[in-house]
């Protein structure tokens, strides 16, 4: 885990470099995906009561209005991600409880949580993402197919709207990602493809409330400091 001084230094840089990070997401070069490392099976997804371990939002799309907004059916589920642990460990906000996995409603939330807490894929944990190519918005929870994050191809669309405005989706194959990009070229503007290693290299990834969320997880802010 990074110490507070290191996180503070990074947070200071993000205040002035945040826009540059977002721009870099549109021009990054592809890097090889992580290889090797142990594999932990994914854990059951707590759709009804689960919340994101990084930002606190529901992992299931709320029915009706939520915080003043109404989201399309399945909007949250399409970017669900998970870190499954080899051995149970204390829950992030309640050390008296143990968890077998952490759940996230955004790919960026998972990467950013891992960055600030020093978690590594293949080292006592396996990272999973939802295959957007197999996803059906009419059957959002039933169609979520988890694939190892290290094997996925990631699509970035400049104008694409997903939770936390992270602009990222995951696909089981490069072909599926390219076909999705072609279908949405007019709506999404600039488009790029990334490996999981690239996302890790770029972390922390731009998304809503990033600085406050990183500060909260570093212990620099209370629970109310992150805001939404």
Secondary structure, DSSP 8 states (H G I E B T S, - for coil): ---HHHHHHHHHHHHHHHHHHHHHHTT-------------------TTT-B-TTT--BSS--SSEETTEE--TTTTGGG-EEEEEEEEEEETTEEEEEEEEEEESSHHHHHHHHHHHT--TTSSEEEEEEBGGG--GGGTTTT--EEEGGG-EEEEETT---GGG--EEEESSHHHHHHHHHHTHHHH-SEEEE-HHHHHHH-S---TTHHHHHHHHTTSS-GGGS--
